[in-house]
Amino acid sequence: MRDNFESLEKKVVLMHSNDIHSRLENAARIASIIAEERRTWGADRVLAVDCGDHMDRMRQETEGSEGLVNVRLLQEAGYEAVTLGNNEGLTYTPEVLASLYGNVAEFGVICANMALSESGECPDWMSPSRVLRKNGLRIGLIGATANFCEFYELLGWKTTDPLEAIRVQAERLKDESDVIIVMSHLGIALDRTIAEEIPGIHLIVGGHTHHLLEEPLLVNGAMICAAGKFGDYVGRVEITWDEDASRPVLRGSCVPTGAFSGKEEAEACISSYRESSRLKLGRVAAVLKEPLPSNAAKENPLANLLAAGLRRWTNAEIGLVNAGQLLGGLAKGDVTAGELHAICPSPINPCRMSIRGSKLRTALEQSLMDSYIHKPIKGFGFRGEVLGTLAIDGMTVTYDMDRPDLDRIMQIVVNGEAFDDDRLYAVGSIDMFSFKVGYESLAEAESFQFYLPEFIRDVIERELDHSESLMSCRENRWHRR
């Protein structure tokens, strides 16, 4: 395979990663693989790109460095272009991103469907597309990210339809490029649509939906590649130029990373940020006079405290959250920022919903069922294991477990008043439910208001300083008859 590759005058190896989610050890292994490709073919014949969600704030080094460890690892591996995933764009403010990518990064950030709300333009550190020259080939890169426009708007971004943005850039690049590549953080379905509907695209390297394509897809003459998730694989595409046909020839594959050692310099980078992050997250956030236990399967003080915090944060009548958001309890004494991060690593934001009582009742009934309490949940910002029961505040529920599923609740009282199935209630909760995850009836709310950039661990930290909440969270809201 390499003999044929070497026999052609114009050839480039494209290495692509996606959805590493701060699995930093795998990022170090990928750095080794990219370095080996450069030793084999030469720097001018290798191009490395990342398709977003390299960062994940569940990782201590990422949280403690505000993403700087990820940028340093991308630089150490010699990436030349990245696009933003939702874990970069939605978990950090534009100011933090400007500090990372404008002041530190040595690679290009490419995203065609994002602009600052105030100016309507890309910031200085971002461009919608870019042409790089590698070994005589003009390689046009277009980036695009998932259009979570309602969330981005709260952070000062304007995001647009990615397909239209890609179409505009592809038309612009067609006379400037020999090969046009889309770096997509849109998911496999939209990657197929790009190939089907937008002319001039030769290659789509994608992510977001964590799909692994060990064999590339060929759709309407375009190749679609993806390397799964967490850096378990890295994508590799050989790009050669057919002079007779005057077009690129592509050959794609995925390389498992597990057998490789991490690049020494990348490993040293991780160790350095591990120590500095440990020191930063050692900040004492609160001092507890009594422990706050947690249990995903039953009512507990810490989950009640979070429900109360969400209610207060959103100025709602009711607070509601799944207990599975919490991965452990808090001991008596000093509580550090690192402990809060450890028990609640999810990048999930508070939200306020206006929801009809009947939809709320359905979720409450489901939270008494083992099939919901122990239901595994993946993605949508959730970094726990199981959904867990519902913790509530501002209401009490009386139930009878001897009655059949979905008919166990005998009485609900909201702030001293009888519950009304037909009434709209203001509920302080979490954005995850708006995606129809877990307790799906909660996604049928009449409206949602989201709070960014705060995470629910910020809500917990504030409540730990609220003496009334610390006392009341130990009172049962669920009463079994």
N, C-alpha and C positions, 0 to 999 in steps of 0.2 A: 504493500500500500504506500509506503513512504518512497519507494523507488519511483513509482509513477508520479507521485506528488513532486518529487525533486526534479523530474524531467521537464516540468512545465516552467516557462519563464516567469510568469506572474502567479504567485501563490501566497496565501496568507492563512494562518491558523487563528481562528476566532475562539477564544475561551469565554464561556458565559456562565454566570451563576445567578441564582434567584432564591429568595425566601430563606436566607440563612438564619434569620431570626436569632442573631447573636449566639449561635453555636460557634463560639470563637475558636475552639480547637479545630473544628472542621475548616474554618476560614484559614487557619494556619497551614493545614494540609493542602488546601487549594493553592495557597501561595507557593508551596513546594512544587506542585504540579505545573503551575504557570512558569515558575523559574526553570524547570526542566525543559519545557517547550521552548523557552527563549534560548537556553543553552544549545538545544538541538537545531533550531531553525534560524536563530538570530533575532534580535529585538525588532528589526524592521519587518519581520514576517509574522509577528504574533501581536494580536490585539485582544485585550481582556476587558469585558464589560459586565456590569451587574444590573439586574432588572428589578431591584427594589426589595424592601423588607430585609435588608442586611441587618438593620438594628432591631432590637427588641428590648424594651425596658424591664422585662422580667429578669434580665441578666444583671448581676450586681455591677460588673465593670461598665456596662452601658449606662445604667442608672446613675452611678457615681460620677461618671465622666461626661454626662449629657451627650452621649454618642461619640465622643472624641476617640475612644478606643476603636470604634468601627471605622472611622475615617482613616486613622493611622494604619489599620490592617489593610484597608483597600490600597493605601499608598504603598505599603510595604510589598504588596503583591504586584504592584505596577499596573493597576487598573487605569484605563485611560478615559473611560466614560461610565456613568451610572445614571439610572433614572430613579425617581423617588417612588417608594411604596407607601401605603397608608401608614405603616409603622414609623416611617420617617416624617411624612407630611402631617399626620394627625396627632402624633404624640409629642411633637416639639413645636414651639412657636416659630413664626417666621424669623424672629430675632435670633433664636438659638441656631436655626438652620443657616442664617446668614453668617453667623460666627464660625460655624463648622465648615461650610462650603465656600464662603467668600474669603475667609481669613486663613484657613488651614489647608483645605483640600488642594491637591495638585492635579486633579483630574476634572474633566468636564461633567457638569450635571445637565442632563438633557430631558426636557419634558415639554411636550407641545400643547398640552391642554391645561396648564396652570399659569396663572398670572396673579399679581398682587391686586387686591380689590381696589385699592386707592388709585393706582395709576393705570390699571388695565394692561400693564406690561410685565414681562418677566423681570425678576430682579437681576442685578448685574452678574450674579454667580450662576445663572441658569440660562439656557438657550433652548428653543424648540427643536432644533436639529443642528447637525454639525457634519462636516465632511473631513475625514482623516485620510491621509495618504499612507499607504502601507505597501512597500515593495512594488511601486508603480501602479497600484490600484487605488482608485478614488472610492472610498467607502463612506456612503452617506448613512448617518445614524439618526433615527427619529425615536424619541422617547414618549411614553404616554402612561398615565396612571389612572387607577379606578376613580370614577367620577362621583365621589361622596360629597356632592356640592353643598348640601345643607350643613355638613360638619365643617368643611373647609371654610365656608363663609364666616363662621364664628371665630376663625383664627386669622381672618384678613386675607384669605385667598379666594380667587374666583376660578372654579374649574368648569370646563366645558365638555361637550360631547367629544370623546377621544377619537372616534372614527372620522369625524369631519376635520379635526385638527390634523390627524395623520394624512388624510387625503390632500390637504393644503400643502403640507410639507413634502409629500411625495411628488407632487406636481412641481414644486419649486426645485427639488433636488435632481429631477430626472436628467437634466442636461449637465449637471455638475458632478455626477456620480457614475461609476461603473457598476456598483453594487449598492442597493438600498436595503437597509436592515432596520426593522422596528424592534426596539427594546420595550417590551410590553409588560406592564403590571396590571393587566386587565382580565386575565383568566382565559381558559382554553376556548370557551364559547366565542368570545369576542375576537380571539386570535384567528379562529376559523373565518369569522365574518370579514376581518381585514383581508385575508387571503382571497375570499370569494368576491369582495366588492370593490377593493381599491387596486387599481392597476399600477404596475410598476414596482411592486414590492417583491423582492427576491427571497428574503429570509425574515422570519419572525422568531425572536428568542423571547420566551415568555415566562410568566410566573403568576402569582397571586392566588391561584387555585391549587397550588402545590402539586401540579400534575407532572409526572415523570414520563418522558418520551424517550425510551432507550433506542427506539427506531423513530426517526423523524416522520412527521406527516407531510404528505404532498397534497396541497389543495390548490387547484386552479393555477398550477405552475409555481406556486410559492412553497417554500419549505418552512415547517413549523417545528421548533425545537424547544425543549424545556428540561430542567434538571431536577425536578422534584422539590424537595424541601430540606432545610436544615444543613445544607452542604454535604449531605451523604453522597451526592454526585456533583460533578461539574461538567458542563456541556462543552463539547469540542466540535467545531465545524471547520472542515478544510474548504477553502475558497480558492478555486483556480479559474483561470481565464481562457476561454475557448476563442482563439483568434479567428478561426474560420467562421464560427457562428456569431462572433462578437457579443458574447454573453458569459456570465459567470456559471461555473459548474460547482455544485455544493455537495458535500458529503458530511453527514452529521452523526454524532454518537454521544454517549454519556460515559464518563469515567468514574467508577466508584472511588471514593476518597479514603475509605477505611484502612487500606493497606499502606498508606503513605505516612511518613513522619511529618510533623509540622515543621515549617521553615524556622530555623533557629531564631532569626531576628523577629519573626512574628510571635513566637512563643515568649520571647523576652518582653515584647510589647504587652502581651496579655498579662504577664506577671507584674509588670510595673503598674498597670492600671488596676489590677486586682488589689494591690496594696494601697494605692492612693484612694480608691473607692471605698475600701474598708474603713479608712480613717475618716473620710467624708461622711459616710453613712453611720458612723459611730455617734453622731450628734444625738443627745438625749432629747426626745420629743415630749416625753411626759414621765411622771413618776406615779405609779399605782400603789394605792394602799391595800388593795385586794386584787387577786388575779381575775382575769376575764377569760373564762373557758370558751371553747368553740367546738361545735359538733355539727357536721353537715346534715346529719339525719334527724336532729331534733332541736327544739327551741333551746337557745343558749344566750348568755349575756352579751357576748361580743357581736353576734349577728343582730341582736336587738339594738345594740348601740349604733351599728351601722344603719339600720333601718331608721332609727330616730334621727341620725345625722342627715340622711337623705331627705327626710321630711323637713328638717330645719333649713338645709342648704337650699332647697327649692321652694320654700315657703308653701308647703302643701298641707292638705288635711291628713293624709295617710303617708306613712313610709313603708316601703316594701322592697325586699332584696332576697335573692336566693342565698342560703347559708353556705353553699358550696364555693362562694367567692373567697371564703376565708380558709386558708390552709393550716391554720393552727390558732391556738389561743395566746394570750399574753400573761406572763408571770408577774407576780408582785415585784415592785421596785422600778428601776429605770427601764424605760421603753425607748429604744433607739430608732432612728429613721431606718436603719438596716433591718430591724425586726419587723417594722411595719411593711417594708418592701418584701420581706420573706414570706409573711403570712398573707399578703395581698398584692401579688406581683402583676395582676391583670391591668392592662392599659384601658380600663373601662371608665366611662365618664358618667356623672350624675345626669339624670333627665327628669323632667316633670311631664307627666301625661294626664290628659283629661280622658277618663275612661268610664264607660257605663258600668253600673253595679253588677249587672249580670255577667259581664266579661271578667270582672274582678272575682266574682264568686266562683267561676269556673276554675280559675287559677288556684284559688284557696282550696277548693275541693281536691284538685290534682296534687297539691302539696302534701296531702295526707296519704298519698298512694306510694308504695315502695317503688313502683315502676318509674315514677318521676323523681323521687328522692335520690335513687341510685343510678339515674340515667347518665351515661357518659356524655360529656359535651366537649367538642373540639372547635377551635377557631372563634371568630367574631370577638376577638379580644380576650376571651376566657382562657385563663392559664391554670385553672384548677383541674380536678379529676371528674367529679360528678356534680350534677345540678344542685342537689340538696333541697331541703324543705324551704318554705318561705318564712322569713323573719318579717315581723310587722310592727308598726308603731302607729298610735292614734286610733287603734281599733282593738277589740277583743273578739275572739271567736270561740264559741262553745260547740263541741262536736262529740259524736258517739261512734267509736270504731266498730261497734257491733252492727251498724247499718251498712248498706252496700256502698261500693265505690261511687263517688260523685253525688252521694246523697247523705253524707255524714254530718254536714254542718247543720246545727239546730238553731243557732242564733249568732248574729253579727251585730256588734254595737260600734258605731263610729263617733268618737268624741262625745259619748253620752247619748247619742241618738240612734234609733233603730235604723238598720241598713235598708236601703231602697234599691232594688234591682234596676229600676228605671232611671235612677238619678245619675248624673255625671259627677264623678269624684276627681279631685285634684290629688294625684299620687306622686310622691317623690320616689324615684326608682333609678334604674340604670339603663344606659343606651342599648345594651345587649338585647333586651326584650323587644326593642323596636324592630329587630331583624328576624322576628318570628323564631326565636331560639328558646328551647326549654319550655317555659309556660307560654304557649303560643297564643292564647287568647289575649294576652297583654299587648300583642302587636296590633290588635284591633281597636286600639284607643282612637278617640276622635282626633287627637292632636298630640304632638310631642314638642317639647322645648328642651334643647340639649345645652349642657354646660361644659365648655372647653376653655382652657386646657386641663382643668382639674381632674384628677383621678379619684376613685373611691377611697384609696388610702389617704388622700388629703382630707377627705370627709372624716375618716376615723381619727386622724390626728387632731382635728379641731374638736371632736366630741370628747376626746380624752382630757381636754381642758375644761369640760363642762360638768360641773359637779352634779347637777340635777340629772343629767343623762346617765352618769355613772351609777347613780342610785337607782333610777327607774328601770335601767336595762335588766336588772335582776328580777323584775316583776314579770310574772307570766302573762302573756297576751293570749295564748292558746289554753283553753280549759277543757279537759276531757271529762265527759260525763259517763 
